[in-house]
Amino acid sequence: MKKALSSLGLAAAVGLAAVTGVQAQPTTWHQGFEGDTSGWEDSTNGWYGSIERVPSGEDGITSSEGDYHAVVEEDANSAPFSRFDGFRDEWSGDWTAEIDVYLDPAWDLGTGFDYSVAATGTDGNHQRDFIFHVTKDSSTEELLVAGSNNSNFAPREDLESLNHEVISEAGWYTLQHVFRDDGGVLAVDLNLLDDGGNVIFTETRSNAADTIPAEVGGNRYSWFTFVNVPKGVAIDEHELLGFVERSAEITAPEADEVVSSPVDLSAYLIDNDEDDVSWAVRAGTCEVATNTVAGNVDGFASDYDWIYDPATGQHDFTAEVALAAGEYCFVFNPHEDQGEDEIRLTQTFSVEEEETVGQTKAEILMERGVPGRGLENAPGLQKPFNENSQAAQNAGKKNR
């Protein structure tokens, strides 16, 4: 399903659907099954179960997005899994994994699936699983959703005794894992979203041993550990969000460029979440808090634009600054989150002397109210007045 935001957070009130919390994040990896099922492993390439791309409308199910989705089924061992775009052993900030699944309360009693997304440790090995359990419960006869850290590769018949959600309407839902830094310890929100992008259930899992950045890296896999629903489970819109390489660049002025005033400044930051920025223009130096003439630091509040695109993680900076002739330094200093390296870029440039063009003789005469028709177009009065002219002193004199 198409969400209003690419990343959504915790429900704000018990019993109420809500769209909350997590900042939108850039898409790192996406599989919508429009062309193939690449990125997923099954029995055809050395793993278990099967994943099949099917057209929208197959078995009465309209694709969550586009013209195709996929169906996952198990075999005697397990069901398909995905490495996304590869494992990551370094924590680079909060990240999110999402997949759309078609849930139907009419499933047979005792059927369902487990779906896990796992974190990788900084040692490159498996750190921990975070698992959605979906079971058509045999005792309550309800389709239930809950979460934990372990799978026994079979439907759990005790979900009604846990924090859970009852699915009463067939349709597309999103299983969302939000991996976040909670005061130096990993916390994972297992959010269930309806087809409107509203969080209708959350189970938050955390373990004090999962410290950041010492122990916890980035993503590992997503995995249907089992699927015993007849004909399998329809899935769509599988995404990994939030992993981008943090970088920045000043794009104007160029290094040591000579420019005229007003000066156009531009720069960008790419990061996995939205950040603020500090900036300054300093006369003759790039040193901190020295000779500042414009910016948003040292008591200045100059106008600027700072625009963030959550789809790409790019922040674009622009400003226009009026400066006198001289040498300057543009300082661009995006703010960083905990664990991120500081970025402080500087660019030196010069502002050239402004050429002054004197008024024309016609402009001077009209400004002083001298009467006369056609002064503004008189050919002899269109040249700039020479302020160094000696005409007045030499009037009436002849060369000798």
C-alpha positions as CSV (number, residue, x, y, z in Angstrom):
1,M,0.0,0.0,0.0
2,K,1.2,3.5,-0.6
3,K,1.8,5.3,2.7
4,A,1.5,9.0,3.3
5,L,4.9,8.8,5.0
6,S,7.7,6.3,4.3
7,S,8.2,5.7,8.0
8,L,5.6,5.7,10.8
9,G,5.9,5.4,14.5
10,L,4.2,4.3,17.7
11,A,0.4,4.6,18.3
12,A,-0.2,7.6,20.5
13,A,-3.2,6.3,22.4
14,V,-4.5,2.9,23.4
15,G,-7.2,1.6,21.1
16,L,-6.9,4.4,18.6
17,A,-5.3,4.2,15.2
18,A,-2.6,6.8,14.8
19,V,0.1,8.0,12.3
20,T,3.0,9.1,14.5
21,G,6.6,9.5,15.5
22,V,9.3,8.3,13.2
23,Q,10.8,10.8,10.7
24,A,10.5,9.9,7.0
25,Q,13.6,8.1,5.8
26,P,15.2,7.6,2.4
27,T,14.6,4.4,0.6
28,T,17.7,2.2,0.5
29,W,16.3,-0.9,-1.1
30,H,12.9,-1.7,-2.7
31,Q,11.3,-4.8,-4.3
32,G,7.7,-4.2,-5.6
33,F,7.7,-7.4,-7.7
34,E,6.8,-5.5,-10.9
35,G,9.6,-7.2,-12.8
36,D,11.0,-10.1,-10.8
37,T,11.5,-11.5,-7.3
38,S,15.2,-10.6,-7.1
39,G,16.6,-10.2,-3.6
40,W,14.6,-13.1,-2.3
41,E,15.9,-16.7,-1.8
42,D,13.9,-19.9,-2.1
43,S,14.3,-23.5,-3.1
44,T,15.3,-22.5,-6.7
45,N,18.6,-20.9,-5.4
46,G,19.6,-23.0,-2.4
47,W,17.1,-22.0,0.3
48,Y,13.6,-23.3,1.2
49,G,10.0,-22.8,0.1
50,S,8.9,-20.7,-2.9
51,I,8.3,-17.2,-3.9
52,E,6.2,-16.6,-7.1
53,R,5.4,-13.3,-8.8
54,V,1.7,-13.1,-9.7
55,P,-0.5,-10.6,-11.5
56,S,-2.8,-8.3,-9.6
57,G,-6.2,-10.1,-9.2
58,E,-4.7,-13.5,-8.7
59,D,-7.0,-15.5,-6.3
60,G,-9.1,-12.3,-6.0
61,I,-6.2,-10.2,-4.5
62,T,-5.5,-6.8,-6.0
63,S,-1.8,-5.9,-5.7
64,S,-1.0,-3.5,-2.9
65,E,0.9,-1.3,-5.5
66,G,1.3,-1.7,-9.3
67,D,0.3,-4.6,-11.4
68,Y,2.1,-7.5,-9.6
69,H,2.8,-8.9,-6.2
70,A,4.3,-12.1,-4.9
71,V,3.1,-15.2,-3.0
72,V,5.4,-17.0,-0.5
73,E,4.9,-20.6,0.5
74,E,6.9,-23.0,2.8
75,D,8.3,-26.5,2.2
76,A,9.2,-29.1,4.8
77,N,12.1,-27.0,6.1
78,S,11.1,-23.3,6.0
79,A,10.0,-20.5,3.7
80,P,11.8,-17.7,1.7
81,F,14.0,-15.0,3.0
82,S,15.7,-11.8,1.8
83,R,19.1,-10.2,2.5
84,F,17.7,-6.9,1.3
85,D,20.8,-5.3,-0.5
86,G,23.3,-7.0,1.9
87,F,24.1,-7.2,5.6
88,R,25.5,-4.2,7.5
89,D,27.7,-4.5,10.6
90,E,27.9,-0.8,11.4
91,W,25.2,1.3,13.1
92,S,24.7,4.5,11.0
93,G,21.4,5.7,12.6
94,D,17.8,4.6,12.9
95,W,16.4,2.4,10.1
96,T,13.2,0.8,9.1
97,A,12.1,-2.4,7.2
98,E,8.6,-2.7,5.8
99,I,6.6,-5.3,3.9
100,D,2.9,-5.4,2.9
101,V,1.1,-8.7,3.6
102,Y,-2.5,-9.7,2.7
103,L,-4.2,-10.9,5.9
104,D,-7.6,-12.7,5.8
105,P,-9.7,-13.6,8.9
106,A,-11.2,-16.5,6.8
107,W,-8.0,-18.5,6.9
108,D,-8.3,-22.0,8.4
109,L,-7.9,-22.4,12.1
110,G,-4.4,-23.2,13.2
111,T,-2.8,-21.5,10.2
112,G,-0.5,-18.5,9.9
113,F,3.1,-17.5,9.6
114,D,6.0,-15.9,11.4
115,Y,8.0,-13.1,9.8
116,S,11.3,-11.9,11.2
117,V,13.7,-9.0,10.5
118,A,17.1,-9.4,12.2
119,A,19.9,-7.1,13.2
120,T,23.6,-7.8,12.5
121,G,26.2,-7.3,15.3
122,T,29.3,-5.2,14.9
123,D,31.2,-8.5,14.7
124,G,29.4,-9.3,11.5
125,N,27.3,-12.1,13.0
126,H,23.6,-12.5,13.7
127,Q,22.6,-10.2,16.6
128,R,18.9,-10.8,17.3
129,D,15.5,-11.5,15.6
130,F,12.4,-9.4,15.9
131,I,9.4,-11.5,14.9
132,F,5.7,-10.9,13.9
133,H,3.5,-13.9,14.7
134,V,0.2,-14.2,12.7
135,T,-2.1,-17.0,13.7
136,K,-5.8,-17.9,13.1
137,D,-6.2,-18.9,16.7
138,S,-8.0,-22.3,17.2
139,S,-9.5,-21.3,20.6
140,T,-10.7,-17.8,19.9
141,E,-11.3,-18.4,16.2
142,E,-9.8,-14.9,15.6
143,L,-6.9,-13.9,13.4
144,L,-4.3,-12.5,15.8
145,V,-1.0,-10.6,15.4
146,A,1.7,-10.3,18.1
147,G,5.4,-10.0,18.4
148,S,8.5,-11.5,20.1
149,N,12.1,-12.4,19.5
150,N,11.8,-16.1,18.8
151,S,10.1,-18.4,16.3
152,N,9.2,-22.1,16.8
153,F,8.4,-22.5,13.1
154,A,4.8,-23.3,13.8
155,P,1.6,-21.2,14.6
156,R,1.5,-19.9,18.2
157,E,-1.8,-20.6,19.8
158,D,-1.2,-18.4,22.8
159,L,-1.2,-15.0,21.1
160,E,-4.5,-14.0,22.9
161,S,-2.5,-14.0,26.2
162,L,0.1,-11.5,24.8
163,N,0.0,-8.0,23.6
164,H,-1.9,-8.5,20.3
165,E,-4.2,-7.2,17.6
166,V,-7.3,-8.8,16.2
167,I,-7.6,-8.7,12.4
168,S,-11.3,-8.4,11.5
169,E,-11.2,-7.3,7.9
170,A,-9.3,-8.9,5.0
171,G,-6.9,-6.7,3.2
172,W,-3.4,-5.4,2.9
173,Y,-1.5,-4.6,6.1
174,T,2.1,-3.4,6.6
175,L,4.5,-5.2,8.9
176,Q,7.0,-2.5,9.9
177,H,10.1,-2.9,12.0
178,V,11.6,0.4,13.3
179,F,15.1,0.0,14.7
180,R,16.1,2.9,16.8
181,D,18.7,4.1,19.3
182,D,17.0,4.4,22.7
183,G,19.6,6.0,24.9
184,G,22.5,3.8,23.7
185,V,20.4,0.6,23.5
186,L,18.6,-0.9,20.5
187,A,14.8,-0.7,20.7
188,V,12.7,-2.1,17.9
189,D,9.0,-1.2,17.3
190,L,7.1,-3.9,15.6
191,N,4.3,-1.8,14.1
192,L,1.2,-3.1,12.3
193,L,-0.2,-0.5,9.8
194,D,-3.6,-0.7,8.1
195,D,-4.1,0.2,4.5
196,G,-4.4,3.9,5.3
197,G,-0.9,3.9,6.9
198,N,-2.3,4.1,10.5
199,V,-0.5,2.2,13.2
200,I,-3.0,-0.1,14.8
201,F,-0.7,-2.2,16.9
202,T,2.8,-1.9,18.4
203,E,5.1,-4.3,20.2
204,T,8.4,-2.8,21.4
205,R,11.3,-5.2,22.0
206,S,14.6,-4.2,23.7
207,N,17.5,-6.0,25.4
208,A,20.1,-4.3,27.5
209,A,22.9,-6.3,25.9
210,D,22.2,-4.7,22.5
211,T,24.3,-1.6,23.0
212,I,24.8,1.1,20.3
213,P,27.3,1.4,18.8
214,A,29.4,-1.2,20.5
215,E,27.3,-4.3,19.9
216,V,24.6,-3.5,17.3
217,G,25.3,-3.0,13.6
218,G,22.7,-2.6,10.8
219,N,20.3,-4.9,9.0
220,R,20.6,-8.6,8.4
221,Y,17.7,-10.5,6.8
222,S,13.9,-10.6,6.6
223,W,12.6,-14.2,6.8
224,F,9.3,-16.0,6.7
225,T,10.3,-18.8,9.1
226,F,7.2,-20.8,8.2
227,V,4.0,-20.2,6.2
228,N,1.3,-22.9,6.6
229,V,-1.6,-20.9,5.0
230,P,-3.0,-22.9,2.1
231,K,-1.9,-21.3,-1.2
232,G,0.6,-19.2,0.7
233,V,0.6,-15.5,1.8
234,A,0.5,-12.6,-0.7
235,I,3.3,-10.0,-0.1
236,D,4.2,-6.7,-1.8
237,E,6.2,-3.5,-1.4
238,H,9.2,-4.8,0.5
239,E,11.5,-1.9,1.6
240,L,14.6,-1.1,3.6
241,L,14.7,2.6,4.7
242,G,17.3,4.8,6.3
243,F,20.8,3.6,5.1
244,V,22.6,6.2,3.1
245,E,26.3,7.3,3.3
246,R,26.5,10.6,5.1
247,S,28.2,13.2,2.9
248,A,28.1,17.0,2.1
249,E,29.5,19.5,-0.4
250,I,29.6,23.2,-0.9
251,T,28.6,23.9,-4.5
252,A,28.8,27.7,-4.6
253,P,30.9,29.7,-4.6
254,E,33.7,27.5,-6.0
255,A,37.1,27.5,-4.2
256,D,38.8,30.9,-4.4
257,E,36.3,32.1,-6.9
258,V,35.9,35.9,-7.4
259,V,32.3,36.9,-7.4
260,S,30.2,40.0,-7.3
261,S,27.7,41.0,-4.6
262,P,25.1,39.8,-3.8
263,V,26.7,36.4,-3.4
264,D,24.8,33.1,-4.0
265,L,25.7,30.4,-1.5
266,S,24.7,26.7,-2.0
267,A,25.5,23.4,-0.4
268,Y,24.0,20.0,0.3
269,L,24.0,17.3,3.0
270,I,22.9,13.6,2.4
271,D,21.9,11.8,5.6
272,N,19.5,9.1,6.7
273,D,17.3,11.5,8.6
274,E,16.4,15.2,8.8
275,D,19.1,17.4,10.4
276,D,19.5,21.1,11.1
277,V,22.4,23.2,9.9
278,S,24.7,26.0,11.2
279,W,26.3,28.3,8.6
280,A,28.3,31.5,8.5
281,V,30.2,33.9,6.2
282,R,33.3,35.3,7.8
283,A,35.6,38.1,6.6
284,G,39.1,37.1,6.0
285,T,39.0,33.9,8.1
286,C,37.3,30.5,8.6
287,E,37.9,30.4,12.3
288,V,35.1,29.7,14.7
289,A,33.1,32.8,15.9
290,T,35.5,35.2,14.2
291,N,34.6,38.1,11.9
292,T,31.2,36.8,11.2
293,V,29.2,39.0,8.8
294,A,26.2,36.7,7.9
295,G,24.7,33.3,8.9
296,N,22.6,31.8,11.7
297,V,25.3,31.8,14.4
298,D,27.1,34.5,16.5
299,G,24.0,36.5,16.8
300,F,23.1,36.6,13.1
301,A,19.8,35.5,11.6
302,S,20.3,35.8,7.9
303,D,17.7,34.5,5.5
304,Y,18.4,31.0,4.0
305,D,16.5,28.0,2.6
306,W,17.1,24.4,4.0
307,I,15.0,21.9,2.2
308,Y,14.9,18.1,3.0
309,D,13.8,15.4,0.6
310,P,13.0,12.3,2.6
311,A,13.0,10.1,-0.5
312,T,16.7,10.7,-1.1
313,G,18.0,12.0,2.2
314,Q,19.3,15.2,0.5
315,H,19.2,18.5,2.3
316,D,19.7,21.5,0.0
317,F,21.0,24.8,1.4
318,T,20.7,28.2,-0.5
319,A,21.2,31.8,0.6
320,E,21.9,35.2,-1.0
321,V,24.2,37.5,0.9
322,A,25.2,41.1,0.2
323,L,28.8,41.7,0.9
324,A,31.4,44.5,0.5
325,A,34.5,43.9,-1.5
326,G,37.0,41.7,0.2
327,E,38.0,38.1,1.1
328,Y,35.6,35.7,2.8
329,C,35.0,32.2,4.0
330,F,31.7,30.3,3.7
331,V,31.3,27.8,6.6
332,F,28.8,25.0,6.2
333,N,28.2,22.9,9.4
334,P,25.3,20.4,9.3
335,H,24.3,19.0,12.7
336,E,25.1,15.4,13.5
337,D,23.3,12.7,15.5
338,Q,24.9,10.7,18.3
339,G,27.6,8.5,16.8
340,E,27.9,10.4,13.6
341,D,31.1,12.2,12.6
342,E,31.1,16.0,12.4
343,I,31.0,17.6,9.0
344,R,32.3,21.2,8.9
345,L,33.1,22.4,5.4
346,T,34.7,25.7,4.4
347,Q,35.1,27.5,1.1
348,T,37.1,30.7,0.6
349,F,36.1,33.3,-2.0
350,S,36.5,37.0,-2.9
351,V,34.0,39.7,-3.7
352,E,35.2,42.1,-6.4
353,E,35.0,45.9,-6.2
354,E,31.7,47.1,-7.7
355,E,32.1,49.1,-10.8
356,T,30.3,52.4,-10.5
357,V,28.9,54.1,-13.6
358,G,28.2,57.8,-13.2
359,Q,24.9,59.4,-14.2
360,T,24.4,60.6,-17.7
361,K,24.3,64.3,-18.4
362,A,20.6,63.9,-19.2
363,E,19.9,62.2,-15.9
364,I,21.6,65.0,-14.0
365,L,19.7,67.7,-15.8
366,M,16.3,66.0,-15.3
367,E,17.1,65.3,-11.6
368,R,17.8,69.1,-11.1
369,G,14.6,70.0,-12.9
370,V,16.1,71.7,-15.9
371,P,13.3,72.3,-18.4
372,G,13.5,71.0,-21.9
373,R,11.8,68.5,-24.1
374,G,13.5,65.4,-25.2
375,L,16.4,65.6,-22.7
376,E,16.2,61.9,-22.0
377,N,16.9,61.0,-25.6
378,A,19.2,63.9,-26.7
379,P,22.2,62.2,-28.3
380,G,24.7,64.6,-26.8
381,L,23.5,64.0,-23.3
382,Q,23.7,60.2,-23.1
383,K,27.3,59.8,-22.0
384,P,28.2,59.4,-18.3
385,F,29.1,62.7,-16.7
386,N,32.9,62.9,-16.0
387,E,33.3,63.9,-12.4
388,N,36.9,64.8,-13.1
389,S,36.0,67.1,-15.9
390,Q,37.8,70.5,-15.9
391,A,35.3,72.0,-18.4
392,A,34.0,74.6,-15.9
393,Q,37.4,75.8,-15.0
394,N,38.5,76.1,-18.6
395,A,35.3,77.7,-19.9
396,G,36.1,80.8,-22.1
397,K,39.8,80.1,-22.3
398,K,41.7,79.5,-25.5
399,N,44.7,77.4,-26.1
400,R,47.8,79.5,-26.5
